Amino acid sequence: MTQLAIDLDRSSPVPLYFQVAQQISEAIRSGDLPPGSRLDNEILLAGRLGLSRPTVRQAIRYLVDKGLLVRKRGVGTQVVHGQVRRSVELTSLYEDLRRAGQEPATRVLLLRPAPVGEDVAAMLGVAPGTEMLRLERIRYATGEPLALLHNWLPCGLAPLTAEDLREHGLYEMLRASGVRMRVANQRVGARAATAAEARLLGERRGAPLLTLIRTTYDDQGRAVEHGSHLYRASHYSLEVTLIER
């Protein structure tokens, strides 16, 4: 049972339940509360903090709804994982997870040539119907499904196998094959999960998903990869640094 030091500012306009939730969330993010950690039950936590039980219950419910905590019968309240926070850089999700110590794993759903439709063809600068390599994967972090990844690449660009893709990131394998990725156009959005997507990602139907569409170009200006990815919003966020000019 993990006892976390929580400092409350009772004179602050920020609700007490939110102060508790934010400090627990930060402890999860920083690793002070690693996955699997158990929290004191609501009665003990309320007594230790000098708060009412409904206030503590509201804080716990907030974190459960965000996907950071889970209640298990006979076990109590446990940390599920820390949310993956990713900087907007020309890196792959696999590389970012590994760098963050999140133990990435991959399940390859599809790897085969297929004709591209008009939208993808326009992104990659080829004629509709051109045969390209189609790749679909589920990316896991610390044992939990995090993202559903769809990629299109020119056939023969790199020797990709399902076995290699389970052990390495796509960008890592492209670089190893001599592909020099230089710039990417990226668009981030959001939508609700379909029944099929929810099943693959361990979410409920209609759960919020982040969408990321990216086309990557090499140092000669050629499109070498187009991705259309879905991320669990409760598990994933993007960070952007803004600079005044």
ROSE-4610 file (N, C-alpha, C; in Angstrom, 1 decimal, always signed):
// ROSE-4610
residu = [M/M/M/T/T/T/Q/Q/Q/L/L/L/A/A/A/I/I/I/D/D/D/L/L/L/D/D/D/R/R/R/S/S/S/S/S/S/P/P/P/V/V/V/P/P/P/L/L/L/Y/Y/Y/F/F/F/Q/Q/Q/V/V/V/A/A/A/Q/Q/Q/Q/Q/Q/I/I/I/S/S/S/E/E/E/A/A/A/I/I/I/R/R/R/S/S/S/G/G/G/D/D/D/L/L/L/P/P/P/P/P/P/G/G/G/S/S/S/R/R/R/L/L/L/D/D/D/N/N/N/E/E/E/I/I/I/L/L/L/L/L/L/A/A/A/G/G/G/R/R/R/L/L/L/G/G/G/L/L/L/S/S/S/R/R/R/P/P/P/T/T/T/V/V/V/R/R/R/Q/Q/Q/A/A/A/I/I/I/R/R/R/Y/Y/Y/L/L/L/V/V/V/D/D/D/K/K/K/G/G/G/L/L/L/L/L/L/V/V/V/R/R/R/K/K/K/R/R/R/G/G/G/V/V/V/G/G/G/T/T/T/Q/Q/Q/V/V/V/V/V/V/H/H/H/G/G/G/Q/Q/Q/V/V/V/R/R/R/R/R/R/S/S/S/V/V/V/E/E/E/L/L/L/T/T/T/S/S/S/L/L/L/Y/Y/Y/E/E/E/D/D/D/L/L/L/R/R/R/R/R/R/A/A/A/G/G/G/Q/Q/Q/E/E/E/P/P/P/A/A/A/T/T/T/R/R/R/V/V/V/L/L/L/L/L/L/L/L/L/R/R/R/P/P/P/A/A/A/P/P/P/V/V/V/G/G/G/E/E/E/D/D/D/V/V/V/A/A/A/A/A/A/M/M/M/L/L/L/G/G/G/V/V/V/A/A/A/P/P/P/G/G/G/T/T/T/E/E/E/M/M/M/L/L/L/R/R/R/L/L/L/E/E/E/R/R/R/I/I/I/R/R/R/Y/Y/Y/A/A/A/T/T/T/G/G/G/E/E/E/P/P/P/L/L/L/A/A/A/L/L/L/L/L/L/H/H/H/N/N/N/W/W/W/L/L/L/P/P/P/C/C/C/G/G/G/L/L/L/A/A/A/P/P/P/L/L/L/T/T/T/A/A/A/E/E/E/D/D/D/L/L/L/R/R/R/E/E/E/H/H/H/G/G/G/L/L/L/Y/Y/Y/E/E/E/M/M/M/L/L/L/R/R/R/A/A/A/S/S/S/G/G/G/V/V/V/R/R/R/M/M/M/R/R/R/V/V/V/A/A/A/N/N/N/Q/Q/Q/R/R/R/V/V/V/G/G/G/A/A/A/R/R/R/A/A/A/A/A/A/T/T/T/A/A/A/A/A/A/E/E/E/A/A/A/R/R/R/L/L/L/L/L/L/G/G/G/E/E/E/R/R/R/R/R/R/G/G/G/A/A/A/P/P/P/L/L/L/L/L/L/T/T/T/L/L/L/I/I/I/R/R/R/T/T/T/T/T/T/Y/Y/Y/D/D/D/D/D/D/Q/Q/Q/G/G/G/R/R/R/A/A/A/V/V/V/E/E/E/H/H/H/G/G/G/S/S/S/H/H/H/L/L/L/Y/Y/Y/R/R/R/A/A/A/S/S/S/H/H/H/Y/Y/Y/S/S/S/L/L/L/E/E/E/V/V/V/T/T/T/L/L/L/I/I/I/E/E/E/R/R/R]
num = [1/1/1/2/2/2/3/3/3/4/4/4/5/5/5/6/6/6/7/7/7/8/8/8/9/9/9/10/10/10/11/11/11/12/12/12/13/13/13/14/14/14/15/15/15/16/16/16/17/17/17/18/18/18/19/19/19/20/20/20/21/21/21/22/22/22/23/23/23/24/24/24/25/25/25/26/26/26/27/27/27/28/28/28/29/29/29/30/30/30/31/31/31/32/32/32/33/33/33/34/34/34/35/35/35/36/36/36/37/37/37/38/38/38/39/39/39/40/40/40/41/41/41/42/42/42/43/43/43/44/44/44/45/45/45/46/46/46/47/47/47/48/48/48/49/49/49/50/50/50/51/51/51/52/52/52/53/53/53/54/54/54/55/55/55/56/56/56/57/57/57/58/58/58/59/59/59/60/60/60/61/61/61/62/62/62/63/63/63/64/64/64/65/65/65/66/66/66/67/67/67/68/68/68/69/69/69/70/70/70/71/71/71/72/72/72/73/73/73/74/74/74/75/75/75/76/76/76/77/77/77/78/78/78/79/79/79/80/80/80/81/81/81/82/82/82/83/83/83/84/84/84/85/85/85/86/86/86/87/87/87/88/88/88/89/89/89/90/90/90/91/91/91/92/92/92/93/93/93/94/94/94/95/95/95/96/96/96/97/97/97/98/98/98/99/99/99/100/100/100/101/101/101/102/102/102/103/103/103/104/104/104/105/105/105/106/106/106/107/107/107/108/108/108/109/109/109/110/110/110/111/111/111/112/112/112/113/113/113/114/114/114/115/115/115/116/116/116/117/117/117/118/118/118/119/119/119/120/120/120/121/121/121/122/122/122/123/123/123/124/124/124/125/125/125/126/126/126/127/127/127/128/128/128/129/129/129/130/130/130/131/131/131/132/132/132/133/133/133/134/134/134/135/135/135/136/136/136/137/137/137/138/138/138/139/139/139/140/140/140/141/141/141/142/142/142/143/143/143/144/144/144/145/145/145/146/146/146/147/147/147/148/148/148/149/149/149/150/150/150/151/151/151/152/152/152/153/153/153/154/154/154/155/155/155/156/156/156/157/157/157/158/158/158/159/159/159/160/160/160/161/161/161/162/162/162/163/163/163/164/164/164/165/165/165/166/166/166/167/167/167/168/168/168/169/169/169/170/170/170/171/171/171/172/172/172/173/173/173/174/174/174/175/175/175/176/176/176/177/177/177/178/178/178/179/179/179/180/180/180/181/181/181/182/182/182/183/183/183/184/184/184/185/185/185/186/186/186/187/187/187/188/188/188/189/189/189/190/190/190/191/191/191/192/192/192/193/193/193/194/194/194/195/195/195/196/196/196/197/197/197/198/198/198/199/199/199/200/200/200/201/201/201/202/202/202/203/203/203/204/204/204/205/205/205/206/206/206/207/207/207/208/208/208/209/209/209/210/210/210/211/211/211/212/212/212/213/213/213/214/214/214/215/215/215/216/216/216/217/217/217/218/218/218/219/219/219/220/220/220/221/221/221/222/222/222/223/223/223/224/224/224/225/225/225/226/226/226/227/227/227/228/228/228/229/229/229/230/230/230/231/231/231/232/232/232/233/233/233/234/234/234/235/235/235/236/236/236/237/237/237/238/238/238/239/239/239/240/240/240/241/241/241/242/242/242/243/243/243/244/244/244/245/245/245]
x = [+0.9/+0.0/+0.9/+0.7/+1.5/+0.9/+1.7/+1.2/+1.9/+1.1/+1.6/+1.5/+2.6/+2.5/+1.7/+0.6/-0.3/-0.4/-0.1/-0.2/-1.4/-2.3/-3.5/-3.5/-3.9/-4.0/-5.5/-6.0/-7.4/-7.9/-7.0/-7.4/-7.5/-7.1/-7.1/-8.5/-8.8/-10.1/-10.2/-9.1/-9.1/-9.7/-10.8/-11.5/-10.5/-10.8/-9.9/-9.8/-10.9/-10.8/-9.9/-9.9/-9.0/-7.6/-7.3/-5.9/-5.4/-6.2/-5.8/-5.6/-6.5/-6.4/-5.1/-4.9/-3.7/-2.4/-2.3/-1.1/-0.9/-1.9/-1.8/-1.4/-2.0/-1.7/-0.2/+0.3/+1.7/+2.6/+2.2/+3.0/+3.1/+2.0/+2.0/+2.9/+2.7/+3.5/+5.0/+5.4/+6.8/+7.4/+6.5/+7.0/+7.1/+6.7/+6.6/+5.5/+4.5/+3.5/+3.6/+4.4/+4.5/+3.3/+3.1/+2.0/+1.9/+0.7/+0.4/+0.4/+0.8/+0.8/-0.6/-0.8/-2.1/-2.2/-3.3/-3.6/-4.3/-4.2/-5.0/-6.5/-7.3/-8.7/-9.3/-10.5/-11.0/-11.2/-11.5/-11.7/-10.3/-9.3/-8.0/-7.4/-7.6/-7.1/-7.8/-9.1/-9.9/-9.4/-9.2/-8.8/-7.4/-6.5/-5.1/-5.0/-5.9/-5.9/-6.8/-7.6/-8.6/-9.7/-10.1/-11.1/-12.4/-13.5/-14.7/-14.5/-15.2/-15.1/-15.6/-16.7/-17.2/-16.1/-15.3/-14.3/-13.2/-12.8/-11.8/-12.3/-13.6/-14.2/-14.3/-14.6/-14.6/-13.3/-12.2/-10.9/-10.5/-10.8/-10.5/-11.3/-12.6/-13.4/-12.9/-12.4/-11.8/-10.7/-9.8/-8.6/-9.0/-10.0/-10.5/-11.1/-11.8/-12.4/-11.3/-10.2/-9.1/-8.2/-8.5/-7.8/-6.5/-6.2/-5.0/-5.1/-6.3/-6.5/-7.6/-7.6/-8.6/-9.0/-10.3/-10.8/-11.0/-10.4/-10.5/-11.1/-12.1/-12.8/-11.8/-11.6/-10.7/-9.3/-9.0/-7.6/-7.6/-8.5/-8.5/-8.3/-7.8/-7.5/-6.1/-5.8/-4.4/-4.1/-2.9/-2.4/-2.3/-2.9/-2.9/-1.6/-1.3/-0.1/+0.0/+1.2/+1.3/+0.9/+0.2/-0.1/+1.1/+1.1/+2.2/+2.2/+3.2/+3.3/+4.4/+4.0/+4.9/+5.1/+6.4/+6.7/+6.4/+6.1/+5.9/+7.2/+7.8/+9.1/+9.0/+10.0/+10.0/+10.6/+9.8/+10.2/+9.0/+9.2/+8.1/+7.6/+6.4/+5.8/+6.7/+7.2/+8.0/+9.3/+9.9/+11.1/+10.7/+9.6/+9.2/+8.9/+8.2/+7.9/+9.1/+10.0/+11.2/+12.1/+12.1/+12.9/+12.2/+10.9/+10.2/+10.1/+10.7/+10.7/+9.4/+8.6/+7.2/+7.1/+8.2/+8.1/+7.2/+7.5/+6.7/+6.6/+5.5/+5.3/+4.3/+4.4/+3.6/+3.0/+1.7/+1.0/+0.7/+1.3/+1.1/-0.2/-1.1/-2.4/-2.4/-1.6/-1.6/-0.3/+0.3/+1.5/+1.5/+1.0/+0.9/+0.7/+1.1/+0.8/-0.7/-1.1/-2.5/-2.6/-3.6/-3.8/-4.3/-3.7/-4.1/-5.3/-6.1/-7.3/-6.8/-7.8/-7.5/-6.8/-7.3/-6.8/-5.3/-5.0/-3.6/-2.7/-3.3/-2.5/-2.1/-3.0/-2.7/-1.6/-1.7/-0.6/+0.7/+0.8/+2.1/+2.5/+1.7/+2.1/+2.2/+1.2/+1.2/-0.3/-0.4/-1.8/-2.7/-3.9/-4.9/-4.8/-4.8/-4.7/-3.3/-2.3/-0.9/-0.7/+0.0/+0.2/+1.3/+0.9/+1.9/+1.8/+2.8/+2.8/+1.9/+0.9/+0.0/+0.3/+0.4/+0.8/-0.2/-0.7/-1.6/-1.0/-0.9/-0.4/-1.2/-1.1/-1.5/-0.2/+0.0/+1.1/+0.7/+1.4/+1.2/+2.2/+1.8/+2.8/+2.5/+3.5/+3.4/+2.2/+2.1/+1.1/-0.3/-0.5/-1.9/-1.9/-3.0/-3.1/-3.1/-2.3/-2.2/-2.7/-2.3/-2.6/-2.9/-3.7/-3.9/-3.3/-2.3/-1.4/-1.7/-1.9/-2.1/-1.1/-0.3/+0.8/+0.7/+1.1/+1.3/+2.7/+3.5/+4.8/+5.0/+6.0/+6.3/+6.9/+6.4/+6.9/+8.4/+9.1/+10.6/+11.4/+10.8/+11.5/+12.5/+12.0/+12.8/+12.3/+13.2/+12.8/+12.1/+10.8/+10.0/+9.3/+9.5/+8.8/+8.0/+7.0/+6.1/+7.0/+7.9/+8.8/+9.6/+10.2/+11.1/+10.2/+9.0/+8.1/+7.6/+7.7/+7.3/+8.4/+9.6/+10.8/+11.4/+11.0/+11.6/+10.5/+10.8/+9.9/+10.1/+9.0/+9.1/+10.2/+10.2/+11.2/+12.7/+12.8/+14.2/+14.6/+13.6/+13.9/+14.1/+13.4/+13.6/+15.0/+15.4/+16.7/+17.8/+17.6/+18.6/+18.7/+17.7/+17.7/+18.2/+18.6/+19.2/+18.2/+17.0/+16.0/+16.3/+16.5/+16.8/+15.6/+14.8/+13.6/+14.0/+13.4/+13.8/+12.7/+11.5/+10.4/+9.1/+8.0/+6.7/+5.6/+4.5/+3.3/+2.4/+1.9/+1.1/-0.1/-1.2/-2.5/-3.1/-3.4/-4.0/-5.4/-6.3/-7.7/-8.2/-9.5/-10.2/-11.5/-11.9/-13.2/-13.5/-14.7/-15.2/-14.8/-14.5/-14.1/-15.3/-15.1/-16.1/-16.0/-17.0/-17.1/-15.8/-15.4/-14.2/-12.9/-12.8/-11.6/-11.6/-12.8/-12.8/-12.4/-12.8/-12.5/-11.0/-10.3/-8.9/-8.1/-8.6/-7.9/-8.3/-9.3/-9.7/-10.5/-11.2/-12.0/-13.5/-14.4/-15.8/-16.1/-17.2/-17.6/-17.9/-17.4/-17.7/-16.7/-15.7/-14.6/-13.8/-13.3/-12.6/-11.2/-10.9/-9.6/-9.0/-7.7/-6.9/-6.5/-6.6/-6.2/-5.0/-4.1/-2.8/-2.6/-2.6/-2.3/-1.0/-0.1/+1.3/+1.8/+2.4/+3.1/+4.5/+5.5/+6.9/+7.6/+8.6/+9.4/+10.8/+11.6/+13.0/+13.8/+15.1/+15.9/+15.9/+15.2/+15.1/+13.6/+12.8/+11.5/+10.5/+10.9/+9.9/+9.2/+7.9/+7.1/+7.4/+7.8/+8.3/+7.4/+6.4/+5.5/+4.3/+3.1/+1.9/+1.2/+0.9/+0.3/-1.0/-1.9/-3.2/-3.4/-3.2/-3.2/-4.3/-4.6/-5.6/-5.0/-5.1/-4.6/-5.7/-5.6/-6.5/-6.3/-7.3/-7.1/-6.8/-7.3/-7.0/-5.6/-4.9/-3.5/-2.4/-2.8/-1.8/-2.1/-1.0/-1.1/+0.1/-0.1/+1.0/+1.4/+2.7/+3.2/+3.9/+3.6/+4.1/+4.8/+6.0/+6.6/+6.4/+5.9/+5.6/+6.7/+7.2/+8.2/+7.7/+7.8/+7.4/+8.4/+7.8/+8.7/+8.4]
y = [-1.2/+0.0/+1.2/+2.1/+3.3/+4.5/+5.2/+6.4/+7.6/+8.4/+9.5/+10.8/+11.6/+12.9/+13.9/+14.3/+15.3/+16.5/+17.7/+19.0/+19.7/+20.1/+20.8/+22.2/+23.1/+24.5/+24.8/+24.9/+25.0/+26.4/+27.4/+28.7/+29.0/+28.0/+28.1/+28.0/+28.7/+28.5/+27.2/+26.4/+25.1/+24.1/+23.4/+22.4/+21.4/+21.0/+20.1/+18.8/+18.3/+17.0/+17.1/+18.3/+18.4/+18.5/+19.2/+19.2/+17.8/+17.0/+15.6/+14.9/+15.0/+14.3/+14.7/+16.0/+16.5/+16.0/+15.9/+15.5/+14.0/+13.2/+11.8/+11.6/+12.4/+12.3/+12.6/+13.6/+14.0/+12.9/+12.3/+11.2/+10.0/+9.8/+8.7/+9.1/+10.3/+10.7/+10.7/+11.1/+11.1/+9.8/+8.8/+7.4/+7.2/+8.2/+7.9/+6.9/+6.8/+5.8/+5.0/+3.9/+3.1/+2.2/+1.7/+0.8/-0.3/-0.6/-1.6/-1.2/+0.1/+0.6/+0.6/+0.3/+0.4/+1.6/+2.3/+3.5/+3.1/+3.9/+3.7/+3.7/+3.0/+3.1/+4.5/+4.7/+6.1/+6.5/+5.6/+6.0/+6.4/+5.6/+5.9/+7.2/+7.3/+8.5/+9.8/+9.7/+10.8/+11.2/+10.2/+10.5/+11.1/+10.6/+11.1/+12.5/+12.9/+14.2/+15.2/+14.7/+15.5/+16.0/+15.1/+15.4/+14.5/+14.9/+14.1/+12.9/+11.8/+10.7/+11.0/+11.8/+12.2/+12.9/+13.8/+14.6/+13.6/+12.7/+11.7/+10.8/+10.4/+9.6/+10.3/+11.6/+12.4/+12.4/+12.6/+12.6/+11.3/+10.2/+8.9/+8.6/+9.0/+8.8/+9.6/+10.8/+11.6/+10.9/+10.3/+9.6/+8.3/+7.6/+6.4/+6.7/+7.8/+8.2/+8.6/+9.2/+9.5/+8.3/+7.1/+5.9/+5.7/+6.6/+6.4/+5.4/+5.3/+4.4/+3.4/+2.2/+1.2/+0.7/+0.4/-0.2/-1.7/-2.5/-4.0/-4.6/-5.4/-6.0/-6.9/-6.7/-7.5/-7.1/-6.1/-5.6/-4.1/-3.3/-1.9/-1.0/+0.1/+1.1/+1.0/+0.8/+0.6/+1.6/+1.9/+2.6/+1.7/+2.2/+1.5/+1.7/+3.0/+3.4/+4.9/+5.4/+6.8/+7.2/+8.3/+8.7/+9.0/+8.5/+8.8/+10.2/+11.0/+12.3/+12.4/+12.8/+12.8/+14.1/+14.5/+15.8/+15.6/+16.7/+16.7/+16.8/+15.6/+15.5/+14.5/+14.4/+13.4/+12.1/+11.5/+10.2/+9.3/+8.0/+7.1/+6.9/+6.4/+6.1/+5.1/+4.1/+3.1/+3.7/+4.6/+5.3/+6.1/+6.8/+7.7/+6.8/+5.7/+4.8/+4.2/+3.8/+3.2/+4.2/+5.4/+6.5/+6.9/+6.7/+7.0/+5.8/+4.7/+3.5/+2.8/+2.9/+2.4/+1.0/+0.3/-1.1/-1.3/-0.8/-0.9/-2.3/-2.7/-4.0/-3.8/-4.7/-4.5/-5.8/-5.7/-6.8/-6.4/-7.1/-6.8/-7.5/-6.6/-7.1/-7.4/-6.6/-6.7/-6.2/-6.9/-6.5/-7.1/-6.3/-6.9/-5.7/-6.0/-5.0/-4.8/-3.6/-3.3/-2.1/-1.9/-0.7/+0.5/+1.7/+2.8/+3.5/+4.1/+4.9/+6.3/+7.1/+8.5/+9.3/+9.3/+10.2/+9.9/+8.6/+8.2/+8.4/+8.2/+8.4/+9.8/+10.7/+12.2/+12.5/+12.0/+12.3/+11.8/+10.6/+10.0/+10.4/+11.1/+11.6/+10.5/+9.5/+8.4/+8.4/+7.6/+7.5/+6.5/+6.8/+5.9/+4.5/+3.5/+2.2/+1.6/+2.5/+2.1/+1.1/+0.1/-0.9/-0.4/-0.3/+0.1/-0.9/-0.8/-1.7/-1.2/-2.0/-1.6/-2.3/-1.5/-2.0/-1.6/-2.5/-2.2/-2.9/-2.1/-2.6/-2.1/-2.8/-2.3/-2.1/-0.9/-0.6/-0.7/-1.4/-1.5/-0.8/-0.3/+0.3/-0.3/-0.8/-1.5/-2.5/-3.2/-4.3/-3.9/-2.6/-2.1/-1.5/-1.8/-1.3/+0.3/+0.9/+2.4/+3.0/+2.4/+3.0/+2.0/+2.3/+1.5/+2.3/+1.7/+2.4/+1.8/+2.7/+2.3/+3.1/+2.4/+3.0/+2.5/+3.4/+3.0/+3.4/+2.5/+2.9/+2.3/+2.9/+2.4/+0.9/+0.1/-1.3/-1.3/-2.1/-2.2/-1.2/-0.3/+0.8/+0.3/-0.7/-1.4/-2.8/-3.7/-5.1/-5.2/-5.2/-5.2/-6.6/-7.2/-8.4/-8.2/-9.0/-8.9/-9.2/-10.2/-10.5/-9.3/-8.6/-7.4/-6.3/-6.1/-5.0/-5.2/-6.5/-6.8/-6.4/-6.3/-6.0/-4.6/-3.9/-2.6/-1.6/-0.4/+0.7/+0.8/+1.3/+1.4/+2.4/+3.6/+4.6/+4.0/+3.3/+2.7/+1.7/+1.0/+0.0/+0.8/+1.9/+2.7/+3.3/+3.9/+4.5/+3.4/+2.2/+1.2/+0.8/+1.0/+0.7/+1.8/+2.9/+4.0/+5.1/+5.0/+6.1/+7.3/+8.4/+9.6/+10.5/+10.3/+11.1/+12.5/+13.5/+14.8/+15.7/+15.6/+16.5/+15.7/+16.2/+15.5/+16.6/+16.4/+17.1/+16.3/+16.9/+16.2/+17.0/+16.2/+16.8/+16.0/+16.7/+16.0/+16.4/+15.4/+15.7/+14.7/+14.5/+13.6/+13.2/+12.0/+11.4/+10.3/+9.8/+8.7/+7.3/+6.3/+5.0/+4.2/+3.6/+2.6/+1.4/+0.5/-0.7/-1.6/-1.7/-2.5/-1.9/-0.6/+0.1/+0.0/+0.1/+0.0/-1.4/-2.4/-3.8/-4.0/-3.5/-3.6/-2.9/-1.7/-0.9/-1.0/-1.9/-2.1/-1.0/-0.3/+0.9/+0.5/+1.4/+1.3/+1.9/+1.5/+2.1/+3.6/+4.5/+5.9/+6.6/+5.9/+6.5/+7.5/+8.6/+9.6/+9.0/+9.2/+8.9/+10.1/+10.2/+11.2/+10.6/+11.4/+11.0/+11.8/+11.1/+11.7/+11.2/+12.1/+11.8/+12.5/+11.7/+12.2/+11.6/+12.5/+12.1/+12.5/+11.6/+11.9/+11.8/+12.8/+12.9/+12.8/+12.3/+12.1/+13.4/+13.3/+14.5/+14.9/+14.1/+14.4/+14.9/+15.0/+15.5/+14.5/+13.2/+12.1/+11.7/+11.4/+10.9/+9.4/+9.1/+7.7/+7.0/+7.7/+7.0/+7.9/+7.2/+7.9/+7.1/+7.8/+7.1/+7.8/+7.0/+7.4/+6.6/+7.3/+6.5/+7.0/+6.1/+6.4/+6.1/+7.0/+6.9/+7.0/+6.2/+6.3/+7.6/+8.5/+9.8/+9.8/+8.7/+8.6/+8.2/+7.8/+7.2/+8.1/+9.1/+9.7/+11.2/+12.0/+13.4/+13.8/+14.9/+15.5/+16.8/+17.1/+18.3/+19.1/+20.4/+21.3/+22.5/+22.9/+24.1/+25.2/+26.3/+27.5/+28.5/+29.1/+30.1/+31.4/+32.6/+33.8/+34.3/+34.8/+35.3/+36.8]
z = [+0.0/+0.0/+0.0/-1.0/-1.1/-0.4/+0.5/+1.1/+0.5/-0.2/-1.0/-0.2/-0.2/+0.5/-0.4/+0.2/-0.5/+0.3/-0.3/+0.4/-0.2/+0.7/+0.3/+0.6/-0.2/+0.0/+0.2/+1.5/+1.7/+1.5/+1.3/+0.9/-0.6/-1.3/-2.8/-3.3/-4.5/-5.1/-5.8/-6.0/-6.7/-5.8/-6.2/-5.4/-4.7/-3.5/-2.8/-3.6/-4.1/-4.8/-6.0/-6.7/-7.8/-7.4/-6.3/-5.8/-5.5/-4.9/-4.6/-5.9/-6.9/-8.1/-8.9/-8.9/-9.7/-9.1/-7.7/-7.1/-7.3/-7.3/-7.6/-9.0/-9.9/-11.3/-11.6/-10.9/-11.1/-10.6/-9.5/-8.9/-9.9/-10.6/-11.6/-12.7/-13.2/-14.3/-14.0/-12.8/-12.4/-12.1/-11.9/-11.5/-10.0/-9.2/-7.8/-7.4/-8.3/-8.2/-9.5/-9.5/-10.7/-10.9/-12.2/-12.5/-11.5/-11.0/-10.0/-8.6/-8.3/-7.0/-6.5/-5.2/-4.6/-3.7/-3.7/-2.9/-1.6/-0.6/+0.6/+0.2/+0.9/+0.6/+1.0/+0.5/+0.6/+2.1/+3.0/+4.4/+5.0/+4.8/+5.3/+4.7/+3.4/+2.7/+3.2/+3.3/+3.8/+5.2/+6.1/+7.5/+7.5/+6.7/+6.7/+6.2/+5.2/+4.6/+5.3/+6.2/+6.9/+6.0/+5.0/+4.1/+4.3/+3.7/+3.7/+2.8/+3.0/+2.1/+0.7/+0.5/-0.8/-1.6/-0.9/-1.6/-2.2/-1.3/-1.8/-2.9/-2.7/-3.7/-5.1/-5.1/-6.3/-7.0/-6.2/-6.7/-7.4/-6.7/-7.2/-8.5/-8.5/-9.7/-10.9/-10.6/-11.7/-12.3/-11.5/-12.1/-12.7/-12.2/-12.9/-14.2/-14.3/-15.6/-16.6/-16.1/-17.0/-17.4/-16.8/-17.1/-16.4/-15.3/-14.6/-13.4/-12.9/-11.8/-12.2/-11.5/-11.7/-10.4/-10.2/-8.9/-9.2/-8.3/-8.5/-7.2/-7.4/-6.2/-5.5/-4.2/-3.4/-3.4/-4.3/-4.4/-3.9/-4.4/-4.1/-5.3/-5.1/-6.2/-6.6/-7.9/-8.3/-9.5/-9.6/-10.7/-12.0/-13.0/-14.3/-15.0/-15.3/-16.0/-16.0/-16.4/-16.5/-18.0/-18.2/-19.5/-20.3/-21.6/-22.4/-23.0/-22.7/-23.1/-24.2/-25.4/-26.5/-27.1/-27.3/-28.0/-29.5/-30.1/-31.5/-32.2/-32.6/-33.2/-34.3/-35.2/-36.2/-35.7/-34.8/-34.2/-34.3/-34.1/-34.1/-32.6/-32.5/-31.2/-30.5/-31.2/-30.6/-29.9/-30.6/-30.1/-28.9/-28.9/-27.8/-26.5/-26.8/-25.6/-25.0/-25.8/-25.3/-24.5/-25.1/-24.4/-23.0/-23.0/-21.7/-20.8/-21.1/-20.3/-20.2/-21.3/-21.2/-21.8/-22.1/-22.5/-23.7/-24.9/-26.1/-26.6/-27.1/-27.7/-28.9/-29.9/-31.1/-31.5/-32.0/-32.6/-34.0/-35.0/-36.4/-36.9/-37.4/-37.9/-39.4/-40.1/-41.5/-42.1/-43.1/-43.8/-45.1/-46.1/-47.5/-48.5/-49.7/-50.8/-51.0/-51.4/-51.7/-52.5/-53.3/-54.1/-53.2/-53.4/-52.5/-53.1/-52.2/-52.7/-53.0/-53.4/-53.9/-52.8/-51.6/-50.5/-50.2/-50.0/-49.7/-50.9/-52.1/-53.3/-53.4/-53.1/-53.2/-52.2/-51.0/-50.0/-50.4/-51.1/-51.4/-52.8/-53.5/-54.9/-55.9/-55.8/-56.8/-57.4/-58.4/-59.0/-58.2/-58.0/-57.3/-57.9/-57.1/-57.5/-57.5/-57.3/-57.2/-56.1/-56.3/-55.3/-54.3/-53.0/-52.0/-50.8/-49.9/-48.8/-47.7/-47.3/-46.3/-45.0/-43.9/-42.6/-41.5/-40.7/-39.6/-38.4/-37.3/-36.0/-34.8/-33.7/-32.4/-31.6/-31.0/-30.2/-28.7/-27.9/-26.5/-25.7/-24.5/-23.6/-22.2/-21.6/-20.3/-20.3/-21.4/-21.5/-21.9/-22.0/-22.4/-23.8/-24.6/-25.9/-25.9/-26.7/-26.7/-28.0/-29.1/-30.4/-31.5/-32.4/-33.6/-34.8/-35.4/-36.4/-37.8/-38.7/-40.2/-41.0/-41.7/-42.6/-44.0/-44.9/-46.3/-46.7/-47.4/-47.8/-49.2/-50.0/-51.3/-51.1/-52.0/-52.0/-52.3/-51.6/-51.8/-51.1/-50.4/-49.7/-48.7/-47.9/-46.9/-46.7/-46.3/-46.1/-44.7/-44.7/-43.5/-43.4/-42.2/-41.9/-40.6/-40.4/-39.2/-38.0/-38.1/-36.9/-36.5/-37.5/-37.2/-36.7/-37.2/-36.7/-35.3/-34.9/-33.5/-32.5/-33.0/-32.2/-32.4/-33.4/-33.8/-34.2/-34.1/-34.6/-36.1/-36.8/-38.2/-38.7/-38.0/-38.4/-38.2/-37.1/-36.9/-38.0/-38.5/-39.6/-40.9/-41.2/-42.4/-42.4/-41.2/-41.1/-41.4/-40.8/-41.0/-42.4/-43.2/-44.7/-45.5/-44.9/-45.6/-46.0/-45.5/-45.8/-44.9/-45.4/-44.7/-44.6/-43.5/-43.3/-42.8/-43.4/-43.1/-42.6/-43.1/-42.7/-42.9/-42.1/-42.1/-42.0/-42.7/-42.4/-41.5/-40.5/-39.5/-39.1/-39.0/-38.5/-37.4/-36.3/-35.1/-34.9/-34.6/-34.4/-33.4/-33.4/-32.4/-32.9/-32.5/-32.8/-31.9/-32.0/-31.2/-31.8/-30.9/-31.4/-31.9/-33.1/-33.6/-32.7/-32.9/-32.1/-32.4/-33.7/-34.0/-33.4/-33.4/-32.9/-31.4/-30.7/-29.3/-28.8/-29.6/-29.2/-29.3/-30.3/-30.5/-29.4/-29.0/-28.1/-26.6/-26.3/-25.0/-24.4/-25.3/-24.9/-25.1/-24.6/-24.9/-26.2/-26.8/-28.1/-27.8/-28.7/-28.5/-27.7/-27.1/-26.3/-27.1/-26.5/-27.3/-27.7/-29.0/-29.6/-30.2/-30.0/-30.8/-32.2/-33.2/-34.5/-34.9/-35.6/-36.1/-37.5/-38.4/-39.8/-40.2/-40.7/-41.0/-42.3/-43.1/-44.3/-44.2/-44.3/-44.1/-45.4/-45.5/-46.8/-46.5/-47.5/-47.3/-47.7/-47.7/-48.0/-49.4/-50.3/-51.7/-52.0/-50.9/-51.1/-51.5/-51.5/-51.8/-50.6/-50.8/-49.8/-49.5/-48.3/-48.0/-47.1/-46.5/-45.5/-45.3/-45.2/-44.8/-43.7/-42.6/-41.5/-41.1/-40.7/-40.1/-38.8/-37.7/-36.4/-35.4/-34.5/-33.5/-32.1/-31.2/-29.9/-28.8/-27.7/-26.6/-25.9/-25.9/-25.3/-23.8/-23.1/-21.7/-21.4/-22.4/-22.2/-22.9/-23.6/-24.6/-24.7/-24.8/-25.0/-25.8/-26.6/-27.4/-26.7/-26.7/-26.1/-27.2/-27.2/-28.3/-27.5/-27.9/-27.4/-28.4/-27.9/-28.8/-28.5/-29.6/-29.5/-30.2/-29.5/-30.1/-31.2/-32.2/-33.3/-33.6]
